[in-house]
């Protein structure tokens, strides 16, 4: 007679995800493609899955300084279109002209 292993207790997906994010999970591996003992391609895979708090604890905070993920706050312009202010006698500012080429 074959014995079937049983699991004591219940664990749902939320508990597993909470544990992984709290503790962290590292997946590492190398893929090498060789032909006649000549290495043609090497792919190194390093994956870390954890919460932001855990990543900061171990010294990872690259997302704080990545310009693609963080944008500096810019002041709100007082007007949306360039041009003279109504009631003003000053002309609207113009862009700089490119220097003339010599022939």
PEFEN-V50404 format. One record per pair of residues at least 6 apart in sequence whose C-alpha atoms are under 8 Angstrom apart, sorted by the first residue. I is the first residue (numbers start at 1). GAP is how many residues later the second one is. D is the distance in whole Angstrom. If there is no record, write none. Layout:
I,GAP,D  I,GAP,D
//
This chain:
20,29,7  20,30,6  21,28,7  21,29,4  21,30,5  21,33,8  22,28,6  22,29,6  22,32,7  23,27,7  23,31,7  24,24,7  24,25,6  24,26,4  24,27,7  24,30,7  25,23,6  25,24,5  25,25,6  26,20,7  26,21,6  26,22,5  26,23,6  27,18,8  27,19,6  27,20,5  27,21,7  28,16,8  28,17,6  28,18,5  28,19,6  29,15,6  29,16,5  29,17,7  30,12,7  30,13,6  30,14,5  30,15,6  31,10,8  31,11,6  31,12,5  31,13,6  32,7,7  32,8,8  32,9,6  32,10,4  32,11,6  33,6,6  33,7,6  33,8,5  33,9,6  34,6,5  34,7,7  55,6,7  63,6,6  63,7,8  64,6,7  82,10,7  83,8,8  83,9,5  83,10,8  84,6,7  84,7,6  84,8,5
//
